[in-house]
Amino acid sequence: MPVSPARTAAFDILLRVERQDAYASELLHSSRLEPLGPADRALAMEIVMGVLRWRSRLDEDIVRAAARPLHKLDLEVLTALRMAAYQLLYLQRVPAHAATNDSVELVKRARKRSAAPFVNAVLRRMAVGAIPPKTADAGCGTRSSELSHEFAHPKWLVERWAAEFGQQRAAAICRYDQQVPATAIRVDDAAVEAALRSEGIELAAGALVASARVVVAGDIAQTRAFHDGRVFIQDEASQLVALLVGTGSRLLDCCAAPGGKTAAIAARNPTAQIIAAEIHTHRARLLRERVRAANVEVINADALTLTASAKFDRVLADVPCSGTGTLARNPEIKWRLKPEDLGDLHQRQVAILRAALQQLASGGRAVYSTCSLEREECEAVVEEVLGNEREYRLLDCREQLERLGTAGELAWSDLNSLLSGKFLRTIPGVHPCDGFFAAILERIS
């Protein structure tokens, strides 16, 4: 029996996410979905992202319906069950028989034919609600535990956010992560915006950055302007970080891929010399394809060992991080990340920031940024690098934000909500964007 193309694509993508630590958002915008029509493409995306967002809740129901622990299920079987469970429990317009039958067929397609009757039985129990009620867990009455269960987040993450930002903001973060985030774009001129509208893309003004646009209707990835590299899908917080870099004559983006910030910096500094460094060869190649500005030189280099002919007056160190500020877009992160990972990331980030500061000319400024909500990757990195250092100083982001506001580039009026001491901090659910952190450091000698 043929399986719908949407469910087949979703199944294959979810397996790659689990087996290869791939990112769903990248796979969903790859050639894998090109043969699908708009309806099938939308269903595949809904299933993949829905399963990843609600995985712990789905697993709870699967365990109760199957009366079997998850570790005893083959990955292919568990993936098929998660897909069907999501459709049965969260997608009211999907017929139960279609979700059930296709998952059974996917198990057979994955050469797990012996498990097909089991999958069929489990899903039929779920479809009619014939599963045992959830048993209350002893000692799980805390607010963080409730948020963890209600919004399908690891408890340890929710507890960290509650301690750092308070319960109310922790709840806002969890709630935001479970919704489809708005698609924000950056366009360099009015002609591109007009071209998008002519292709049926409905746009609204950015809430954070005045030049940003938010896609209200239409698929931006299918437009000619997107394929021609004239429009960038870029979260508003990411655009704001690029604005903090400011202007100069010689600039360095030392961890540049995928290139959204590089392109924004280049548009703001059309006559500057800009070096965009990327350690991974394939990502450096994609960066060059994406960022077409003539004044950007892409190099395949490690930020830790980068050698340049002269110092820079502006440096961006947008470092690799946990990505916990982007869980609405990358929900698989919350199931992969472990508390002990943060220490390893911290040490790497400290090394990159120290190397980036060495590239600054006297009076030059560096922006350190992450898309993480975790203190170890943010404030603690800056604090450790500065330490007893007298060659650099921390500047107050408020001053730069005020300048952007005066220039009409910042749309957000409540500056206090964007600041955590001298640092920029956006919080998902509090602000309509990803969670980003930024610090501005200046070389004074």
C-alpha positions as MATLAB code, in Angstrom:
seq = 'MPVSPARTAAFDILLRVERQDAYASELLHSSRLEPLGPADRALAMEIVMGVLRWRSRLDEDIVRAAARPLHKLDLEVLTALRMAAYQLLYLQRVPAHAATNDSVELVKRARKRSAAPFVNAVLRRMAVGAIPPKTADAGCGTRSSELSHEFAHPKWLVERWAAEFGQQRAAAICRYDQQVPATAIRVDDAAVEAALRSEGIELAAGALVASARVVVAGDIAQTRAFHDGRVFIQDEASQLVALLVGTGSRLLDCCAAPGGKTAAIAARNPTAQIIAAEIHTHRARLLRERVRAANVEVINADALTLTASAKFDRVLADVPCSGTGTLARNPEIKWRLKPEDLGDLHQRQVAILRAALQQLASGGRAVYSTCSLEREECEAVVEEVLGNEREYRLLDCREQLERLGTAGELAWSDLNSLLSGKFLRTIPGVHPCDGFFAAILERIS';
ca = [
       0.000    0.000    0.000;
       1.543    3.375   -1.001;
       2.393    5.842    1.754;
       1.731    9.536    1.295;
       4.814   11.413    0.038;
       4.532   13.848    2.960;
       4.703   11.127    5.607;
       7.494    9.304    3.777;
       9.569   12.503    3.688;
       8.819   13.262    7.332;
       9.802    9.737    8.388;
      13.125    9.904    6.547;
      13.940   13.346    7.935;
      13.149   12.373   11.513;
      15.391    9.326   11.233;
      18.257   11.490    9.961;
      17.724   13.945   12.813;
      18.029   11.089   15.310;
      20.838    9.133   13.675;
      23.048   11.848   12.247;
      22.371   14.793   14.578;
      21.074   16.651   11.522;
      18.932   19.750   11.881;
      15.341   19.426   10.783;
      15.098   23.018    9.555;
      17.952   22.415    7.111;
      16.548   19.121    5.846;
      13.083   20.610    5.425;
      14.532   23.287    3.137;
      16.736   20.871    1.208;
      16.113   19.170   -2.119;
      14.368   16.341   -0.228;
      11.052   18.222   -0.333;
      11.365   19.718   -3.815;
       9.263   16.976   -5.521;
       6.369   17.590   -3.104;
       3.447   19.833   -3.856;
       2.569   22.685   -1.485;
       0.084   20.640    0.569;
       2.433   17.669    1.017;
       5.346   19.973    1.813;
       3.284   21.725    4.485;
       2.177   18.412    6.033;
       5.730   17.045    6.092;
       6.969   20.184    7.845;
       4.091   20.091   10.318;
       4.730   16.474   11.252;
       8.509   16.817   11.596;
       8.424   19.965   13.691;
       5.427   18.806   15.695;
       7.073   15.515   16.630;
      10.262   17.296   17.682;
       8.438   19.966   19.684;
       6.167   17.572   21.559;
       8.371   14.481   21.731;
       8.265   13.896   25.489;
       4.482   14.241   25.606;
       4.118   11.862   22.662;
       6.469    9.359   24.276;
       4.445    9.388   27.492;
       1.305    8.453   25.579;
       3.122    5.834   23.505;
       4.501    4.132   26.619;
       1.056    4.022   28.198;
      -0.580    2.673   25.039;
       2.179    0.169   24.288;
       2.823   -0.966   27.870;
       6.450   -1.241   26.790;
       9.463    0.979   27.606;
      10.820    3.153   24.812;
      14.301    1.645   24.881;
      12.862   -1.670   23.738;
      11.492   -0.140   20.535;
      13.553    0.079   17.361;
      14.110    3.653   16.240;
      12.107    3.113   13.058;
       9.170    1.795   15.067;
       9.342    4.577   17.621;
       9.559    7.224   14.893;
       6.498    5.846   13.108;
       4.599    5.791   16.418;
       5.598    9.369   17.235;
       4.469   10.574   13.830;
       1.072    8.949   14.080;
       0.622    9.960   17.718;
       1.271   13.595   16.810;
      -1.293   13.477   14.022;
      -3.873   11.716   16.193;
      -3.450   14.009   19.190;
      -2.630   17.382   17.638;
      -3.904   17.505   14.043;
      -7.675   17.388   14.039;
      -8.023   17.507   10.261;
      -5.945   14.378    9.637;
      -8.109   11.217    9.449;
      -7.081    8.702   12.104;
      -7.037    5.843    9.623;
      -4.640    7.722    7.322;
      -2.181    8.473   10.116;
      -2.382    4.904   11.450;
      -2.194    3.065    8.137;
       0.698    5.126    6.816;
       2.732    4.601    9.977;
       2.164    0.851    9.749;
       3.322    0.925    6.125;
       6.374    3.026    7.040;
       7.410    0.365    9.545;
       7.145   -2.263    6.812;
       9.102   -0.030    4.423;
      11.848    0.216    7.064;
      12.091   -3.615    7.067;
      10.496   -3.949   10.482;
       7.516   -5.896    9.157;
       7.265   -8.040   12.275;
       6.486   -4.905   14.294;
       3.605   -3.813   12.044;
       0.821   -5.550   14.050;
       2.191   -4.038   17.259;
       2.248   -0.520   15.765;
      -1.271   -0.984   14.424;
      -2.585   -2.115   17.803;
      -0.910    0.707   19.725;
      -2.205    3.387   17.363;
      -5.729    2.044   17.363;
      -5.755    2.214   21.154;
      -4.564    5.802   20.963;
      -7.116    6.689   18.279;
     -10.048    5.668   20.474;
      -8.515    6.930   23.709;
      -8.205    3.454   25.166;
      -4.958    4.051   27.054;
      -4.390    4.068   30.823;
      -4.437    7.505   32.469;
      -1.142    9.095   33.403;
       0.014    8.229   36.900;
       1.108   11.215   38.988;
       4.854   11.177   39.659;
       5.921   11.575   43.258;
       7.749   14.802   43.941;
       6.836   16.412   40.604;
       4.566   19.123   41.894;
       6.881   22.068   41.319;
       6.026   24.774   38.808;
       9.106   23.897   36.753;
       7.977   20.267   36.615;
       4.543   21.361   35.479;
       6.037   23.557   32.749;
       8.355   20.754   31.689;
       5.427   18.398   31.220;
       2.930   20.866   29.782;
       5.302   22.311   27.185;
       7.476   19.244   26.515;
      10.835   20.599   27.679;
      13.560   18.838   29.679;
      13.051   19.613   33.336;
      16.669   20.628   33.887;
      16.405   23.341   31.250;
      13.178   24.747   32.673;
      14.677   24.820   36.167;
      17.692   26.755   34.866;
      15.495   29.327   33.140;
      13.301   29.727   36.211;
      16.376   30.366   38.337;
      17.887   32.820   35.839;
      14.817   34.672   34.538;
      12.007   33.836   36.984;
       9.050   31.463   36.620;
       6.969   33.852   34.549;
       9.643   34.311   31.908;
      10.507   30.611   31.971;
       6.870   29.892   31.153;
       6.935   32.476   28.348;
      10.031   30.831   26.846;
       8.488   27.358   26.960;
       5.220   28.591   25.455;
       7.025   30.429   22.646;
       9.160   27.380   21.832;
       6.059   25.297   21.127;
       4.638   27.681   18.528;
       5.596   28.151   14.895;
       7.786   31.273   14.994;
       7.286   34.137   12.594;
       9.545   34.208    9.551;
      11.537   37.430    9.522;
      13.510   38.550    6.505;
      16.075   41.187    5.666;
      15.844   42.977    2.327;
      18.338   45.539    1.097;
      16.091   47.755   -1.008;
      12.478   48.624   -1.758;
      12.621   47.019   -5.211;
      13.174   43.585   -3.681;
      10.293   44.106   -1.286;
       8.059   45.123   -4.186;
       9.127   42.019   -6.128;
       8.182   39.815   -3.168;
       4.764   41.410   -2.908;
       4.236   40.877   -6.638;
       4.802   37.139   -6.053;
       2.062   37.071   -3.428;
       4.191   37.464   -0.302;
       2.381   39.489    2.343;
       4.748   41.383    4.633;
       4.479   43.343    7.866;
       6.920   45.724    9.513;
       9.468   44.283   11.917;
       8.727   44.606   15.624;
      12.358   44.811   16.750;
      14.331   46.118   13.769;
      12.773   48.817   11.600;
      14.232   47.490    8.339;
      13.133   43.910    9.028;
      10.005   42.460    7.485;
       7.839   39.659    8.829;
       6.201   37.227    6.419;
       2.453   37.215    7.059;
       1.478   34.984    4.136;
       3.264   33.137    1.356;
       6.326   30.898    1.064;
       9.383   33.130    0.883;
      11.645   30.187    0.034;
       9.806   29.679   -3.259;
      10.316   33.223   -4.522;
      12.730   34.294   -7.226;
      14.256   36.950   -4.976;
      15.158   34.319   -2.385;
      16.741   32.007   -4.951;
      18.635   34.942   -6.428;
      20.132   35.745   -3.025;
      18.426   39.139   -2.757;
      16.513   38.342    0.416;
      17.698   36.647    3.613;
      15.589   34.716    6.088;
      16.984   36.064    9.354;
      15.441   36.368   12.791;
      15.038   39.939   14.011;
      17.317   39.377   17.015;
      20.033   38.157   14.669;
      19.567   41.285   12.561;
      19.870   43.427   15.686;
      23.176   41.799   16.630;
      24.523   42.635   13.157;
      23.466   46.261   13.685;
      25.442   46.380   16.936;
      28.636   45.726   14.971;
      28.318   49.205   13.498;
      30.476   50.615   10.735;
      34.165   50.601    9.923;
      36.681   50.352    7.137;
      38.010   46.876    7.931;
      35.753   44.262    9.519;
      36.029   40.603   10.503;
      33.275   38.035   11.011;
      35.270   35.229   12.561;
      32.588   32.473   12.733;
      30.637   33.584    9.699;
      28.483   30.723    8.378;
      25.657   30.578    7.441;
      26.172   34.229    6.526;
      23.092   36.187    7.528;
      25.028   38.557    9.770;
      27.880   38.796    7.280;
      25.469   39.905    4.565;
      23.854   42.447    6.895;
      27.247   43.868    7.861;
      28.241   44.103    4.199;
      25.037   45.943    3.291;
      25.725   48.415    6.102;
      29.395   48.805    5.104;
      29.387   48.730    1.275;
      32.858   50.255    0.884;
      34.591   48.401    3.724;
      36.926   45.455    3.451;
      35.185   42.522    5.113;
      36.739   39.144    5.933;
      34.336   36.285    6.666;
      36.081   33.290    8.220;
      34.552   29.810    8.508;
      36.358   26.739    9.823;
      34.355   24.100    7.931;
      35.114   23.833    4.220;
      31.601   22.955    3.069;
      30.079   25.749    5.138;
      32.624   28.225    3.788;
      31.592   27.210    0.271;
      27.896   27.690    1.068;
      28.730   31.019    2.710;
      30.358   32.262   -0.483;
      27.311   31.175   -2.499;
      24.964   32.939   -0.130;
      26.861   36.166    0.500;
      27.549   37.705   -2.896;
      28.692   41.170   -1.868;
      31.867   42.055   -3.755;
      33.554   43.538   -0.670;
      33.325   40.279    1.312;
      36.248   37.870    1.186;
      35.345   34.411    2.444;
      38.208   32.370    3.874;
      38.289   28.808    5.169;
      40.016   29.388    8.499;
      39.827   28.633   12.213;
      39.091   31.699   14.351;
      41.622   30.424   16.911;
      44.545   30.462   14.487;
      43.466   33.158   12.046;
      46.287   35.347   10.753;
      45.528   38.621    8.994;
      47.704   41.212    7.306;
      46.314   44.012    9.476;
      44.103   44.533   12.508;
      40.371   45.233   12.301;
      38.297   48.107   13.644;
      35.207   45.906   13.964;
      35.026   42.193   14.791;
      31.994   39.942   15.202;
      32.408   36.740   17.225;
      29.042   35.033   16.828;
      30.254   31.810   18.383;
      29.023   28.218   18.135;
      26.691   27.640   21.073;
      23.969   25.412   22.487;
      21.268   27.301   20.603;
      18.762   27.219   23.454;
      17.423   30.587   22.305;
      16.286   28.995   19.030;
      14.237   26.015   20.226;
      11.126   27.223   18.418;
      13.068   26.737   15.164;
      15.356   23.906   16.262;
      13.402   21.839   18.807;
      15.690   18.818   18.422;
      18.334   20.728   20.405;
      16.438   20.342   23.670;
      16.555   16.539   23.401;
      20.265   16.421   22.509;
      21.736   18.936   24.920;
      23.110   17.735   28.259;
      24.060   19.919   31.263;
      27.686   18.853   30.968;
      27.822   20.160   27.378;
      27.666   23.736   28.632;
      31.075   23.552   30.287;
      32.711   22.323   27.086;
      30.991   25.047   25.058;
      32.090   27.678   27.571;
      35.760   26.791   27.208;
      35.554   26.866   23.420;
      33.741   30.212   23.470;
      36.299   31.746   25.817;
      39.070   30.687   23.432;
      37.285   32.152   20.402;
      36.556   35.470   22.107;
      40.146   35.824   23.263;
      41.348   35.132   19.710;
      38.813   37.584   18.270;
      39.970   40.366   20.594;
      43.530   39.870   19.402;
      42.369   40.845   15.913;
      41.246   44.317   17.067;
      43.134   47.496   16.310;
      43.470   50.043   19.108;
      40.072   51.675   19.596;
      38.395   48.852   17.694;
      35.272   47.109   18.934;
      34.208   43.476   19.042;
      30.702   42.127   19.414;
      30.454   38.772   21.171;
      27.138   37.027   20.590;
      25.325   33.738   21.032;
      21.820   32.438   20.434;
      21.903   30.809   23.871;
      19.951   31.551   27.039;
      22.585   29.973   29.276;
      24.778   32.116   31.512;
      27.815   29.857   31.000;
      27.825   30.759   27.306;
      27.025   34.427   27.741;
      27.901   36.626   30.726;
      30.322   34.056   32.151;
      32.375   33.975   28.948;
      32.783   37.759   28.870;
      33.565   37.896   32.573;
      36.259   35.218   32.297;
      37.892   36.768   29.235;
      38.014   40.237   30.739;
      39.042   39.052   34.199;
      41.918   41.302   35.252;
      42.452   42.353   31.634;
      43.318   46.027   31.230;
      43.665   46.089   27.447;
      39.926   45.803   26.817;
      36.789   47.194   28.394;
      33.114   46.280   28.318;
      30.848   48.908   26.773;
      27.181   49.409   27.625;
      24.890   48.119   24.860;
      22.370   50.764   25.889;
      24.416   53.474   24.191;
      24.453   51.653   20.862;
      20.755   50.793   21.122;
      19.952   54.433   21.808;
      21.899   55.433   18.706;
      19.996   52.894   16.650;
      16.733   54.211   18.062;
      17.619   57.810   17.276;
      18.581   56.798   13.726;
      15.226   55.082   13.275;
      16.811   51.631   12.928;
      15.455   50.183   16.176;
      11.694   49.647   16.209;
      11.448   48.325   19.793;
      10.758   51.183   22.203;
      11.329   49.487   25.571;
      15.122   49.519   25.776;
      15.142   48.309   29.368;
      13.565   45.012   28.361;
      16.417   44.425   25.884;
      19.128   44.932   28.461;
      20.636   42.746   31.143;
      23.120   45.047   32.806;
      25.425   46.207   30.017;
      24.477   43.273   27.790;
      21.854   42.848   25.075;
      19.469   40.014   25.903;
      16.382   38.993   23.924;
      14.089   36.390   25.449;
      11.660   34.283   23.380;
       8.105   34.987   24.468;
       9.100   38.286   26.044;
      10.355   39.551   22.694;
       8.952   38.361   19.332;
      12.190   36.690   18.278;
      14.872   34.158   19.134;
      16.867   34.428   22.322;
      20.145   36.238   21.673;
      22.911   37.594   23.871;
      25.465   40.240   22.852;
      28.278   42.152   24.485;
      30.369   44.985   23.021;
      34.055   45.109   23.961;
      36.566   47.793   23.038;
      40.338   47.630   22.781;
      41.739   50.628   24.626;
      45.471   50.139   23.979;
];
